[in-house]
Amino acid sequence: MQPPVEPVLTSRKDMVRLMRLATYASISVAIVLVFGKTIAWALTDSVSLLATLIDSILDGLASLINLFAVRHAITPADKEHRFGHGKAEALSGLAQAAFIAGSAGFLLLESGRRLIDPVPLESYGLGLVIMTFSIILTLALMSFQRYVILKTDSTAIKADALHYRTDFLVNVSVIIALVLAVEGWGGFDALFAIGIAVFILYSSWGIVRQSLDDLMDRELPLNERDAITRIAIAHSNVHGLHDLRTRRSGIATFVQLHLEVDDELTLLEAHKISDEVELSLQEAYPAAEIIIHLDPISVVPFEPVPEFLKT
């Protein structure tokens, strides 16, 4: 069985710092790309360049939304929000998906018009230079975002990273479109823009699905729930586990479970077992909030532990 995919940091402070840096980096990259692509589009009048310019503008707006969402999501729990503010990340994801879908609709309309009435491109030299620079800058940002996601498992940063993965593919396709449009048929420019728009729509659905999972308190993946069960029943004084409930909210993971222990244990002994199991779970899930309820084994209906969890 695969180990749980969990952040490897042990400090929430480190997670918060990395998430902030990721949002600042994405906004900075978006500003640079929008400036460069605006110049290139103005000089070439390429609709595929317009496509990637709009994509970068929306990346910037989405990253700005992400910045405010992350700042709110990492705010500690308070009296009115005892479970924290992590769902702000999922709301940000939905907003980003709306931006992406809107840009794709505009691109489809503009590309359709250009496909019917192709406009020949006179030059693509500057466009190629700017798109190559965009690819290099986007790759650098994607590498940093991947590192942050590995450490934090942040929904908001995942959504932001999806924008820039899309932007990378868009940039590569625009280079191909520019060469084909100048050297061959002008309609290639519009065809590639249509393909970009369709891919953007597909990407937006992935963001919506992940955001809805967080908002609807979807359970952790099966392999992670199995891993939690393994850790809990590995304790020598735990006879079983039931009523396991899990969910994610931003960078926080919530785990609730019932442990089955001997009837004869004193309250102090049972509490010690609970603390030891909680510590083991906390080592595997550093950002988790864990609630454990203890049940005497005699009041729990007998359900044998599956064989695959004993190995």
Secondary structure as GFF3:
##gff-version 3
##sequence-region A 1 311
A	DSSP	alpha_helix	12	44	.	.	.	ID=ss1
A	DSSP	alpha_helix	47	73	.	.	.	ID=ss2
A	DSSP	alpha_helix	87	116	.	.	.	ID=ss3
A	DSSP	alpha_helix	125	152	.	.	.	ID=ss4
A	DSSP	alpha_helix	155	183	.	.	.	ID=ss5
A	DSSP	alpha_helix	187	215	.	.	.	ID=ss6
A	DSSP	alpha_helix	222	233	.	.	.	ID=ss7
A	DSSP	beta_strand	240	249	.	.	.	ID=ss8
A	DSSP	beta_strand	252	261	.	.	.	ID=ss9
A	DSSP	alpha_helix	267	284	.	.	.	ID=ss10
A	DSSP	beta_strand	288	296	.	.	.	ID=ss11
A	DSSP	three_ten_helix	297	299	.	.	.	ID=ss12
A	DSSP	three_ten_helix	307	309	.	.	.	ID=ss13
###
